Amino acid sequence: MNNKIFERVLIIVTLVAIFFSYNITLLKKDVISAKESEKEVYKVPENILFLGDSITDFYELDKYYDDTTYMVNSGFSGYSAEQLRRELKEKGYRYNPSKVFILIGTNDIQLQRGAEEIFGYIKEIVEGFETVRPYTEIYVESIYPVNNTNNSKIDHEMVGIRTNEKISDVNKLVKEYCEEKKIKYIDVYTELLDEQGNLDLQYTRDGLHMNEDGYRKVTEILKEYI
């Protein structure tokens, strides 16, 4: 092959290589564009779900937030984590939330369940949302502290066998799990304590449930994530 023929062949090969390289680049852009479009299709409309027991149930959202048209309170008095994890379809999934705030576990302590068992149920709730509603942002609140130091029969009855030591044991396991899974854990517990390490009486009506000041404090903490 003489030099002129070789040069022509080289030019043709170079042009073909440039052609294919250009088209592959365009194809990649189309794939990326398609993926971005797919994400837009699956984008969940703003819909914030508060999920839990009576502490959530009594949380009057319209009193503490300016716009509650996109908020749902799915708190149920007396519910335990064990019970909630069995009813997530009705109590949680059906709302298809963009964000879910989970606060559960204090009633399991009253039912004399251990920290590992309670943590297991909370883990099931989180993993349920990850599986069924993968586009939902999950926020797990710590179980709130209690205060049984007030000389009140109502307080003693409400707090029952709950102790801050037992609550802290569950919270520790949940926090470690959330950090490992890169799920947002919100430490409300610490923010509600008094100098003695109990639920500050200014925030509670009976040593367990929040009063208006308590919910204002909780709202102040949660607004960062709303």
Sequence and secondary structure as in RCSB ss.txt:
>XXXX:A:sequence
MNNKIFERVLIIVTLVAIFFSYNITLLKKDVISAKESEKEVYKVPENILFLGDSITDFYELDKYYDDTTYMVNSG
FSGYSAEQLRRELKEKGYRYNPSKVFILIGTNDIQLQRGAEEIFGYIKEIVEGFETVRPYTEIYVESIYPVNNTN
NSKIDHEMVGIRTNEKISDVNKLVKEYCEEKKIKYIDVYTELLDEQGNLDLQYTRDGLHMNEDGYRKVTEILKEY
I
>XXXX:A:secstr
  HHHHHHHHHHHHHHHHHHHHHHHHHHHHHHHHHHHHHHHT   S EEEEESHHHHT  HHHH S  TTEEEEE
 TT  HHHHTTSHHHHTGGG  SEEEEE  HHHHHTT  HHHHHHHHHHHHHHHHHH TTSEEEEE        S
  HHHHHHHTT  HHHHHHHHHHHHHHHHHHT EEE HHHHTB TTSSB GGGBSSSSSB HHHHHHHHHHHTTT
 
